[in-house]
Structure formats: C-alpha cells, structure tokens
Amino acid sequence: MLDLQRLRALHALSVHGTVGAAATALGYTPSAVSQQIAKLERETRTVLLEREGRGVRLTPEAHQLAATAQELLAIVERAETELEERRGRPAGRLAVAAFASAARGLLPSVLAALATRHPALDARLTEVDPHLSVDLVAKGMVDLAVVHDWDIAPLPAPPGVEQAVIGDDLCDLIVPAGHPFAGRSSVRREELSGERWVCQPPGRVCHDWLVRTLRADGHEPDLVHQAEENPTLVALVAAGLGVALIPRLGRGPLPEGAVEVPLDPMPVRRLYALWRAGAARRPAIAETVRTLQEFWPQAAAHEPR
C-alpha cells in the first residue's frame, strides 16, 4: 500500500518545483523530502526523479502519480473536514500562508490567540508571496492564505477558491529626512516626477503598482535600488538613496533619517483570506478568518512619526 506522507512529498515537489521549496512548504528538511521520495521509488519500483543540472525533474510516471496523490489528499481533506465539522470546534493541523508584512504585523497575534482559545488546533505559518499563495491554496498545499492586492492590480482568485476581506492597509511615501517633501502635510502623485525610487523587484505586487501608477501620471519611474523586504527599502531611504512607497502593516517605527509623507490620494492595498471552497465548512477556517478580522484594527493602527 502506498504511504500517504510519501505521496504528499511527491505532490509538494510537483507543485513547488524544487526539493528545497517542497521541504519549506511541508515543514521538513530537504533531506527528509528526498528520503520520502526515494522510499516511494522503492515502494513503487518506479523511477520518479531525474537529475537536471543542479536540480531534479519529475518523470512522466511521477507526474501521473502526483496527480493521483492530489486526488487522495483531497479525499483526506474532505474526511478531516467532516470529522471537524461533527465535533463543532477547530481542531487538527491548519497550514497558513501569508506575505511578509502580514506574517510580521498581523499573524503573530492571530496565531497566539488561536493557540490559547483552541488548543486542539495546530496552526502553522509559512511566509509566501501573494501570487504563489493563491496557487498553493488552489492545489491544496495550504489550507488558508493571507494575500493582498491593489486597486489597479487586482489579485484574481481561481474557481474553487473563496475569499473574505480582512481590511485595508494604507501606504505612505517614505523620504529621506532632508528631502524637500519632508514636513509636507501631503504630496500629490504628479509631483513625483524625477524622483529616484527604491522598490521591490519586478513581479511583486508593490513594484507593479508603483510602475503602473507613475506611468499613468505620465512619467517613467527611475528605479535605482531593488530589495525584497520593506525594512531594507526603508534603510536605503534613510541613507538618502531614494524614496519609497511602503505599506503601514508590519512596517514598525522608522529609523532616523526617514520620514513618512501621505500621498494624495493615498494608496491602499486590501488584505484577503483565501481558502478552498471544499474546506469552507471546517470550523478551523471560519475561526481563523474571524480572528484575522478581529485583530486587523489593532494591526492597522498607526501613529505617524
């Protein structure tokens, strides 16, 4: 009989593409994932992985087995959902994905509250980019994801995925303390022409919003520095190397040398919780969404510096 955990490892590898990424999603070490798949190869007497450069690729037989594994995991999820629904209380493991600033500014309080209120619930967090989170939810690799989008860059949810609004996150222009905008009560978007920008890399939601917005106002942004994390962007601004658009959630106090200035109109990104429609009856899903909405006002509270 095929081992479900080994099938889960193969399915994770088919979704994420690398052993390291699959291990992160499952909460394993890369060597543990490799061992699970090696055992599955012996169990099935089938070659499942082939070397490709420094990585691996799945054989046709592995892709077929991974598709079957997805069906089996969906059956297991339905069984767990039905049992949890009969108990009427959140229980079991809940895999949660969230983007970086939500993982830092919102999820710690939410997870702590869930652990206190529902000891039978084992919620586990993984930090994931919003674009990837949607696919992970749709493919059953995570149970619930916290994602965000912008007014001009909506994040579509595929069929079979449900969503609920958590709240709106406001964004400010962050400038060096000696910048002409520092001390202003607000800055209009059309005044941003000629600024040197620090921002996230292409493909990230914040980057795409910035480029689209500035181009819509008639000028091409000068993107001089790029970094993944908002604290790095703020540090670059504080060093006088450019200006940045930074959401408030999870930002924390600004360092010396950096000042926030409201934009007019102020950019807003909206946070959502996503989950599969088939898991909507799970008390764990409903309670986690409710707790996210409960703690949002506290996470979104902001004292300008």
Legacy VTK file of the C-alpha trace (Angstrom):
# vtk DataFile Version 3.0
C-alpha trace
ASCII
DATASET POLYDATA
POINTS 305 float
0.000 0.000 0.000
1.300 3.453 -0.899
2.304 5.663 2.016
0.307 8.923 2.155
3.165 11.003 3.557
5.429 9.918 0.703
2.727 10.809 -1.788
2.373 14.183 -0.066
6.111 14.803 -0.524
5.889 13.955 -4.234
2.857 16.183 -4.675
4.656 19.063 -2.939
7.644 18.630 -5.246
5.361 18.672 -8.308
3.763 21.918 -7.102
6.880 23.782 -5.927
9.420 22.503 -8.445
12.411 22.055 -6.114
13.177 19.832 -3.153
14.033 22.864 -1.014
10.769 24.660 -1.755
8.762 21.495 -1.170
10.533 20.990 2.162
9.715 24.555 3.241
6.036 24.090 2.388
5.826 20.794 4.287
7.896 21.886 7.275
10.500 19.173 6.539
14.206 19.295 5.777
15.246 18.839 2.135
16.914 15.549 3.029
13.666 14.291 4.587
11.764 15.065 1.372
14.424 13.298 -0.709
14.243 10.277 1.591
10.448 10.128 1.343
10.583 10.148 -2.448
13.421 7.589 -2.530
11.281 5.275 -0.398
8.333 5.892 -2.727
10.516 4.893 -5.686
11.409 1.630 -3.965
7.797 1.110 -2.946
6.502 1.578 -6.498
9.594 0.143 -8.253
9.462 3.217 -10.468
11.956 5.988 -11.272
10.268 9.209 -10.170
13.083 11.783 -10.328
15.786 12.503 -12.869
18.760 14.832 -12.481
18.540 18.085 -14.419
21.520 20.371 -13.945
21.754 21.121 -10.226
18.139 20.154 -9.633
15.720 17.370 -10.422
12.682 16.921 -12.624
9.748 14.563 -12.326
9.432 11.684 -14.774
6.123 11.166 -16.633
5.309 8.388 -14.157
5.939 10.785 -11.275
3.583 13.399 -12.761
0.866 10.757 -13.072
1.412 9.603 -9.506
1.440 13.222 -8.253
-1.955 13.827 -9.895
-3.326 10.746 -8.143
-1.779 11.967 -4.890
-3.647 15.266 -5.258
-6.941 13.365 -5.574
-6.154 11.256 -2.497
-5.151 14.289 -0.454
-8.423 15.973 -1.410
-10.323 12.912 -0.147
-8.384 13.020 3.121
-9.149 16.729 3.458
-12.875 16.088 2.997
-12.771 13.359 5.652
-10.950 15.633 8.095
-13.396 18.458 7.353
-16.391 16.217 8.054
-14.918 14.991 11.340
-14.041 18.510 12.474
-17.498 19.727 11.468
-19.118 16.973 13.567
-17.003 17.934 16.564
-18.081 21.548 16.069
-14.764 23.071 17.166
-11.465 23.955 15.455
-9.037 21.038 15.549
-6.259 19.378 13.592
-3.484 20.910 11.544
-4.075 24.139 9.624
-1.423 25.243 7.114
-1.443 29.040 6.755
0.482 31.098 4.181
0.974 34.863 4.448
3.064 37.524 2.730
5.967 39.057 4.645
4.437 42.139 6.275
1.266 40.243 7.275
3.411 37.452 8.712
5.218 40.093 10.772
2.456 42.568 11.622
-0.744 40.503 11.892
-0.215 36.749 12.138
1.745 36.583 15.438
-1.232 37.949 17.426
-3.722 35.851 15.464
-1.798 32.591 15.881
-1.226 33.252 19.579
-4.947 33.857 20.097
-5.870 30.680 18.202
-3.415 28.627 20.251
-4.895 29.942 23.507
-8.541 29.621 22.525
-8.337 26.322 20.631
-5.611 24.009 21.988
-6.695 21.212 19.624
-5.901 23.390 16.598
-2.333 23.175 15.262
-1.969 26.244 13.003
1.364 26.504 11.166
2.581 29.562 9.251
4.743 29.804 6.112
5.781 33.151 4.602
4.882 33.154 0.889
4.440 35.797 -1.831
0.739 36.530 -2.549
0.891 35.378 -6.178
2.263 31.994 -5.091
-0.176 31.688 -2.176
-3.231 31.661 -4.450
-1.886 28.684 -6.380
-0.918 26.865 -3.178
-4.460 27.210 -1.854
-5.981 26.044 -5.151
-3.704 22.974 -5.246
-4.309 22.069 -1.611
-0.774 22.751 -0.374
-2.013 25.235 2.234
-5.417 25.469 3.907
-5.674 29.250 4.171
-3.677 32.161 2.770
-3.491 35.842 3.654
-2.935 37.826 0.444
-3.263 41.400 -0.780
-3.955 43.359 -3.928
-4.196 46.976 -5.113
-6.948 48.868 -6.871
-5.149 48.835 -10.235
-3.550 45.405 -9.748
-6.280 43.023 -8.531
-5.290 39.521 -7.464
-7.770 37.105 -9.077
-8.942 34.040 -7.164
-9.317 30.922 -9.350
-12.517 28.840 -9.433
-12.999 26.792 -6.298
-11.290 29.333 -4.037
-13.341 31.505 -1.683
-12.278 34.743 -0.036
-13.139 37.190 2.726
-11.916 40.747 3.209
-9.668 41.275 6.239
-9.098 45.037 5.909
-7.409 47.904 4.079
-3.734 48.752 4.556
-2.716 52.362 3.893
0.612 53.226 2.256
2.864 56.256 2.674
5.671 57.892 0.758
8.917 57.440 2.723
11.579 60.071 2.016
14.982 60.996 3.499
14.766 63.476 6.373
16.428 66.188 4.278
14.175 65.730 1.264
12.075 68.717 0.076
8.908 66.660 0.727
9.824 66.041 4.386
7.499 68.000 6.643
4.818 68.395 3.981
1.240 67.568 5.011
0.792 65.647 1.742
2.261 65.171 -1.723
0.296 64.716 -4.917
1.247 61.939 -7.281
2.005 64.291 -10.155
4.799 65.839 -8.039
6.764 62.571 -8.031
8.358 63.040 -11.449
12.154 62.894 -11.342
12.415 61.054 -8.017
14.867 58.168 -7.542
12.963 55.134 -6.261
13.804 52.118 -4.121
11.265 49.346 -4.537
10.663 45.613 -4.641
11.745 43.616 -7.736
9.555 43.167 -10.833
6.729 40.685 -10.397
5.965 41.783 -6.854
2.594 43.464 -6.340
4.062 46.660 -4.838
6.521 47.042 -7.719
3.823 46.577 -10.344
1.529 49.084 -8.614
4.281 51.711 -8.424
5.259 51.380 -12.079
1.672 51.412 -13.341
0.702 54.393 -11.203
3.658 56.568 -12.161
3.309 55.719 -15.834
-0.391 56.593 -15.663
0.675 60.042 -14.397
2.896 60.468 -17.448
6.429 59.691 -16.304
8.718 56.666 -16.262
9.955 55.811 -12.737
13.708 55.776 -12.107
14.143 52.541 -10.132
17.645 52.798 -8.694
17.596 50.161 -5.920
15.512 46.990 -5.509
15.102 44.725 -2.476
12.631 42.083 -1.311
11.927 43.271 2.223
10.361 46.574 3.305
12.850 47.117 6.186
15.658 47.050 3.605
13.845 49.603 1.470
13.364 51.872 4.490
17.073 51.585 5.365
18.012 52.628 1.826
15.720 55.654 2.082
17.155 56.584 5.475
20.623 56.549 3.879
19.433 59.192 1.407
19.462 56.877 -1.619
15.909 57.443 -2.860
12.237 57.480 -1.921
9.875 54.525 -1.470
6.213 53.654 -1.199
5.787 51.487 1.937
2.569 49.991 3.375
1.952 50.568 7.075
1.274 46.964 8.108
4.296 45.475 9.829
6.477 48.493 8.997
7.335 49.416 12.562
8.992 52.689 13.683
11.012 54.477 11.040
14.752 54.862 11.663
16.471 58.208 11.985
16.829 59.743 8.566
13.495 58.512 7.172
10.204 60.436 7.217
6.725 59.432 6.065
4.602 61.769 3.976
0.991 60.970 2.973
0.276 60.771 -0.755
-2.863 62.417 -2.110
-4.780 60.304 -2.993
-3.397 57.764 -0.556
-2.608 54.299 -1.986
-4.497 51.417 -0.391
-3.965 47.686 -0.597
-6.672 45.293 0.525
-5.997 42.132 2.505
-7.981 38.933 1.956
-8.161 35.450 3.417
-8.393 32.683 0.802
-9.399 29.038 1.234
-10.741 26.207 -0.896
-14.499 26.012 -1.237
-14.422 22.372 -0.162
-12.885 23.329 3.193
-15.317 26.150 3.926
-17.213 24.023 6.480
-14.140 23.499 8.652
-14.561 25.301 11.970
-10.804 25.966 11.848
-11.181 28.002 8.647
-14.144 30.002 9.918
-12.467 30.714 13.270
-9.158 31.724 11.709
-10.871 34.147 9.307
-12.887 35.609 12.186
-9.726 36.026 14.280
-7.870 37.706 11.393
-10.716 40.219 11.103
-10.822 40.676 14.885
-7.125 41.566 15.153
-6.953 43.671 11.996
-7.863 47.022 13.647
-5.042 46.536 16.145
-2.550 45.621 13.396
-3.654 48.523 11.209
-3.420 51.154 13.987
-0.765 53.700 13.085
0.950 56.560 14.832
2.805 58.733 12.291
6.405 59.552 13.123
LINES 1 306
305 0 1 2 3 4 5 6 7 8 9 10 11 12 13 14 15 16 17 18 19 20 21 22 23 24 25 26 27 28 29 30 31 32 33 34 35 36 37 38 39 40 41 42 43 44 45 46 47 48 49 50 51 52 53 54 55 56 57 58 59 60 61 62 63 64 65 66 67 68 69 70 71 72 73 74 75 76 77 78 79 80 81 82 83 84 85 86 87 88 89 90 91 92 93 94 95 96 97 98 99 100 101 102 103 104 105 106 107 108 109 110 111 112 113 114 115 116 117 118 119 120 121 122 123 124 125 126 127 128 129 130 131 132 133 134 135 136 137 138 139 140 141 142 143 144 145 146 147 148 149 150 151 152 153 154 155 156 157 158 159 160 161 162 163 164 165 166 167 168 169 170 171 172 173 174 175 176 177 178 179 180 181 182 183 184 185 186 187 188 189 190 191 192 193 194 195 196 197 198 199 200 201 202 203 204 205 206 207 208 209 210 211 212 213 214 215 216 217 218 219 220 221 222 223 224 225 226 227 228 229 230 231 232 233 234 235 236 237 238 239 240 241 242 243 244 245 246 247 248 249 250 251 252 253 254 255 256 257 258 259 260 261 262 263 264 265 266 267 268 269 270 271 272 273 274 275 276 277 278 279 280 281 282 283 284 285 286 287 288 289 290 291 292 293 294 295 296 297 298 299 300 301 302 303 304
